[in-house]
Amino acid sequence: MFVQFYPPAPALQPLVQHYLLVHVRYAGEGVVKPFPPAPEQCLYFYPRDPVHSFSYRLGREQPAAPALLVGPQLTRVDLRLRPDHLMLRVAFRPGGLHRLLGVPMTELLDFGAEADLLLGPDLRELTDQLRNPAASYAQLVSLVEAFLLRRQRQVAAPAHPFERALPLLLHPGTSLDDLARAAGLSARQLERCCHRQLGVGPRLFARIGRFSRAVRLKDHRPDLDWLSVALLTGYSDYRHLVRDSQEFAGVTPPALLRADATHPARVYTMLDAERTDWLRADG
């Protein structure tokens, strides 16, 4: 198994949080992994065995495109990962995908779109290049980054002052008043900006981020009981964490982690160094 996070080039850091490359060889027919909503909006590449996705919103399984754009997600999907699973993920900063595409993120609400439909024929050429079996992992990342740099120079919109405040949405305890003051906006303007650049309102985005933090914290700190996890990640009690888990994942938090524990490759719960500061909190 190979798992590696890569930092973006300085020119892309306002848009991209990290690249993640995962290469796992599964026995037999592969495994099924749950992916409940998370705050990241991503561009995924699957250069080797195809991936199938079961959407709980649609109630059916379908093949995932070899290059897939995933905007704001509200419902869980389960991915069927085949024996030779190679995934390269571009995780965008809040608002970064909106700037790269130039479209409201509400147009990508709760579904994955074939990336070439929004990024053009150059994306199909990149997908073909990523299938080269002789390319190293670092070369695969370099190919994707070169594409993003070209795309940024061509179409990326300038930063909106609102974007400076967006990371606060993922910090436990941040109120909407705090966020509006940091962005220099009224509450109504804040709501509009969030829907345009994130695809959902600020309260819902914050809930998704809080739920994702809770699941990842428990996975990385199994010694913590669920009440402690809830309190450390901004919930008032465990009951509210269960409510979010049932809404976003369709099961309780323990059941979600059991479904993700079928293989040591913890694709959903892996974290890069940038997102682990809150894991070190001990009360």
Order of alpha helices (4+ residues) and beta strands (2+ residues): beta-beta-beta-beta-beta-beta-beta-beta-beta-alpha-beta-alpha-alpha-alpha-alpha-alpha-alpha-alpha-alpha-alpha
